Amino acid sequence: MLMSASCGFGYLAMQTLCQRAAVAAPEAGRPGPTAPLARAKRVIFLCMSGGPAQLDTFDFKPQTTSKPHPGSVTPFRQHGASGTWVSELLPQTARHVDKMCILNGMHADTGNHAQSFLQLHTGERLRERPSLGAWLQYGLGTENQDLPGFISLNAAKPSVYSSAFLPPEYTGTPIGVNGENMSTASIPNIGSRHLSDVAKRHQLDLVQAMNRDHRAARPNDARLEGVIESMELAFRMQATAPKLLDLSQESARTLERYRVGQKLSVGTCRPTDFGRQCLLARRFAEAGVRFIEVNHGSWDQHSDHRRDLQANCQTTDAPIAALLEDLGQRGLLEDTLVVWGGEFGRPGLTPNDGKNATGHNARGFTFWLAGGGVKAGYVHGKTNATGSQAVEGKVHFRDLHATILHLMGLDHDQLTYRHEGRDHRLTGPTGGKVVTEIIA
């Protein structure tokens, strides 16, 4: 009996190892032996929805007087050893400019919010497709078996974390959906206070037995397998996730640096808790989550550009700086790729027209990256004299996606999934190109 039992434990261990190994196996469209060498292990995407104005943040236009460029509403100043120009509305972020790779030649296909936001996340403008985080989890799996490989904080739309036609287990886990008040952040329906851990396990075993019986009669339904896997993950998360969401053990100094719980003092913009999201992103990164998206909105400043721009910069500046500082000090920035940007940019204010509103501009805008194998203290690409159109070092969303996958050790051409009779990829049928100029 003991010999049989010991062999049984061995089989269980082998099964677990095989399951983990299968995540990275070169099969069914996953990367094979020719995949690029990974420079990053995880991604933190700081999504600024609404379209940040590039002329008021990171796209400096030379000026001959002390006044801002006619299209901008704020002056710039050089920072760091690199002498990179950054808006004075972002003084804390500017302290880390020597860690950043600024892309001033970004462009997209459309200036409509919904379509460009979808393309930013999935590569497609009109159809539901897997998001970037889902593709990364499909290609690489998770480093922590007790946590999801993909978490979306303050996700405004399901498209942000959807796995679409990929197996359901690659769908992201939303936390703080449709609202930025993360003070009571939780994962819905993750547990019950009325049952002990033993009772929960017994309950789940019963439900899973019925699920497996149901699946046996429907062997080709990936959704059933996804439900079974997600319920097991949810059970394991009950012991891990609440500790990560609890910030009570963080020092007062850390909470202050991230501006956790602090309200805005500019105009009439509503209070947000973006700092809590950034701090949670750091904690999830430390715990082995593969892809963490942090969402802040809205940068859609049509009616009162100056006031709302100042409020958004004030809200995000210190938390982003604290995140970059902590990642650097903890040795995480080397293999963590931080990405900042929105679905498009904005044209500058028209000189002397007396208006205080901006429109949409998908022809030229700014993203920045940090860590994860990109050049530090480097500016790539430029827009024309008015900042309205990318003219050098142009980077499309498809190119950005290809580059992120490359830095994570995945070939965007090889990372495919068979659906409806053909192979699909994040970069679409036309593909993208890896922006090798920005890789260190």
C-alpha angles and dihedrals in degrees: 000000000000091000091051092046093050090051089049091055088050091053091050091051091048091050091053092048091049091050091052092046091050090063091069098031116127096244139113094016098319118134117280133203092300094062114126121263109268116245095176134041099193143015131223109194114197099199114198100192119203100043121284114231106249094200090059099044120030110343104088119192115201115250134194098210137044090261121095121262108281091251094049131074098203137048124245132221134195118251140188131004088301092060091224117175116239131172116262087233088074105050097147095047089046089064087069098046091116088066093052136090108204119205109202095169101067119140138171138192102253142025094215113111100222097045097043092044089053092048091050090056103033109016091243128095103200113017131065109258136162114282124239092257091052092051091051093049090047091051099040110016122211132305093214118054091198096057136051116263090226127044127177118199117205092356109190097191135026089234087072092068104018122132090197107182094357114098110286094244088075093062113117122248111240119215121186095009119199097001141061098223098110096164089104095032112165141153109250118246095356096138150345129247090205098066132062119234090255092051091048090053092049091048092050092047089056093048092045092051088057091045092053091048088051091048093050090067092047105042096164098054107105090185092069091052088049092053092050093048094045092052091053090048091049090054092052091046092060090078097040112032100057090056091052092048092050109090095178091105093057116101122255088244092056092049089049094050090052091043090231110189096000118137130223121260097193123099120308099312113137120253117263135189099218090141091063089053092053092048091049089049090057092049093048090048090053089050093056104260108158102211126020121181121196115193127203126175159229117021089151094120107175104139108031107017100167096049097042093043090054091048094050093048092047091050097049104031103079097037092051091048091050091049093052091045094051094045089052096046093047094050092246100114093075092067100024117086112208115198125190127187150087140240093281142330137253136251116242123262110275108252117254097355093115093229125131102199136095134202135211126291122185095162096077134006144131139269127168133204131195135189123351096096102309124129113271124223090014134133118203125191132356143223127230124273093283095043091238102114136034109240105164133036091010115196121190123199088255089056091048090051092048090050094049091050090048092052088050091053098258129123108224091211093053098042098090140146126205111235131158093353101311142071116261128199136184092248093052131227093307092050130206134249130242110246095229092175092074097047115102 
